[in-house]
């Protein structure tokens, strides 16, 4: 009799609310990563979901400095991938990194790009210090929040051309904005990561690579963050990013592994 009553109750619930009330919701994992990682990490997420289909990864791609500020202010982030050590250091100093999870996962290069739509007066970074650079003629990420912009500033300082270049620079909110400015011909040159330049080979051309010693190492660290609700999910995805399959995707997009 009790069994019959139970079956009737289940039938009533299904009738009014549908069977989907019993379906398990996908487990969410919040990922925060530098803007330049968007295409590569979207490919990683697509591969990851083939083996872990019940996880829904919510990705936020933005300048690492902005992401750092969001995390410090309590944004729910399970895994943070920064485009430089400084922004991750700031998060760790606030005791927001899960102990033992921080690791360097990628290495990049800084390059000077120009539009392919017209001849360029530049062929090297040092050329930017000449009168060939017009006002608002170069785009870089805002050094305060965009690691690629900070690296660019370091290169200019190393070449002793900062006083001639920075006053003429357009400061973008992230490295992808720099790429867009150059691709659309709104500026004569831009400083981005090597991996960004590979995205639009028909619209931008790499004309120079910054010497490694002219800027701090372009190492991308990752860590599980305490402000998230799914630290185990963050740990699992970070572990996946170290697998041979994931590393192959990173290399396909132009990244290399830290020494």
N, C-alpha and C positions, 0 to 999 in steps of 0.2 A: 504494500500500500504506500509506504514512504517513497519507494522507488518511483511509483506512478506519479505521485505528487511532485517529486523532483523533476521528472521529465516534462510534466505540464508547465512547471515554472520556467524551465529552460526554453520551452516552445514559446511561451508568452514573451520572454525577453527577446528572443530572436525575431518574433513577429513585429514588435514595436521598435527595436533598435538596430536590427540587422546583425548578421553574423560577424561583421567587421569589428564589433566591440570586443571580440575575443582574440582578434589578430594582434600579434605583438608589434608594437611600434618600433621602427628602426632606432637603434641606439645612436645618439648624436655625439660627434666629436668636433670640437671647435679648433680650427687651425688658423693661426695668424702667421703670415709670411711676407717677406719683402715683395714689392710689386713686380720686380723682374723675374720672380720665380713662377709667376702665374701659369704660363703655358706648360712648363715642365711639370709642375706639381699637379696640374689638372690631368696630365697623362699618367702620373703616378697614382692618383686617386682612382682613375678609371681601371687601372690594372689591379689595384688593391681590392676594389669592390668585387672583382671576379671571384676572389677567394674568400672575401669577408663581406658578403652581400647585405648582412643585417646591420651594417654600420653606415650611418649617413654623415659624411664629413662636410661641415660647414666651413668654407674657406674665406678668409678675409685677407685680400692682397692690398698692401698699402706701404708707404714709406716706413722703414723700420723704426724711425724715430717716433712716428705717429702711433705705431703699434705698441711701442714701449710705453708711451704715455697712457694709452688705453688700458694696458695691463696693470700699470701702477695704480690707475684709478678704479680698478676692480672689474674690468671687462672679463667675461667668462672665456678664458683661453686654456685649452688643454695642451697644445703644442705650439711653441713659438720658434720660427726659423728666421733669424736675423741676417741681414746682409753685411753686418760687421760685428766685431767683438764688443765695441763700446756700448751699443744699445742693449746687448744681452747682459753686459756687466752691470748696467744701471738697474735691470730687472733683478739680477741676482743680489745686488746690494740691498734691495728692499726685502730680501728673504722670500722671494716669490718663485724661485726655481726649486723643483723637487730634487732633493739631494741625490747625487749620483747619476742624474740623467743628462746633464749637459755634455755635448760632444761636438767637435768640429766635423762637419759632414761634406762641405764643398769648398772649392777654390775657383776664383774667377780672374779675369783680367780687365784692365781699364783701357779703353780705346777712344780715339778721336774719329768721329764720323762726319761726313758731309753729304749733301743731297746728290743723288745721281742725275738729277734733272738739269744741272748746269755745271760748267767747269768750276773747279775750286781753286782759290788763291793759296790754299794751305797744303802742305805735305808733311808737316810735323807739328808736334806740340809747341816747340819753340817759336814757330811761325806766328803763333797767336799773339806774340808780344810785339809784333810790328804794326805799322799803320794800316796794314791790309784788313785788320779786324775792325769792322764798323761798330757803331753803337748798337747794342742789342743784336750783335752778330753771332753770338754763341749762347747755347743753352746748356745749363748744368743743373743738377738737382740742388735744392736749397741745402747747403752744407750743415745747417742746424738740425735737419730732420732726415735728410736723404744720404745714406752712406756713400753712394756713388758721387754725390756732390762734394762730400768731405774728401774723398780720394782725389777728385779733380783739383780741389783747392790745394791739397798737399803737393800734387804734381806741379802746379803753377808756382808754389813757393819754392820747390826744389829747383826749378828752372829760373827763379828770380824774375818772374813776369807777372806776379799777382797784381801789382799796382796798375798794370796796363790791361789786364784781362778782366778781372772781377768787376770794375766799374761798367764794363760793356756787356756783362752777362745777364741773360734772362734766367731767373731762378725758378725752376719748376718744382712742383709738389711731390713728384716721384720720378723715377728713372724712365718709366714708360712715357711720361709726358715729354721728356727730353727727346726721346726717339720720335715721337709724333711731330714735334716742332721741326725736326730736321727732315723727316720724311715728306712733310708738306711744304718744305722750302721756306718756312717762316724765319729761319735763321740760316747762317752760312755754315755752321758747324755745331757739334754737340759732343759731350763727353758721357759715355755710357759704358755698361759692361759689354764685354765681347759677346756674351750670350744674347743680349738685347739686339745687337747689330745683326745677328744671324736671322732674326725674325723677318726683316724686310730687306733682303738682298737686292731687290729690284728698285728700291727707293733710297737706300742709304749705302754708303761705301766706307769701309774702314781705310783710313789713310795712315794711321800710326798707332802703335801700341806703347803705352807708357812704360818706361823702364821699371821693373819691380822695385828697385831701391828708391824710386822717386816718391813712393807712397807706402803707407802701412800695408801689411799683407791683406789681400782681399779674401779673407776666410769667412765662411758662413757657418756660424754655430747654431745648434738646435737644442732645445730643452723642454721638458715637460713642466707646465706651469701650475701653481697651486690655486689660481683663481678659477680654474675650470671645474667642471662637474664629472669629467670622465678621464681621470689621469691614466687609468689602465689602457684606455683607447689611445691616448697620446703616446704611451710607451710602445704599444703594439705597432702603431704606424711608424714611429721613429725606428723601431727595429726593422720593419719592412724596408725602409729607405736604405738600409745597409746591405740588402740582399743583392746577389749578382744581377737579377732582373731589373731592380730599381737603379742600380749603378749604371747599367747599360743605357737606360733612359736618360740619366743625367749626362752621360757622355754624348749621347745623340744630340742633346740640346747645347752642347759646347762647354759643359762644366768639367772640371777635373777634380781629383780627390786631393785632400791636404797631404803634404809630405809627411 
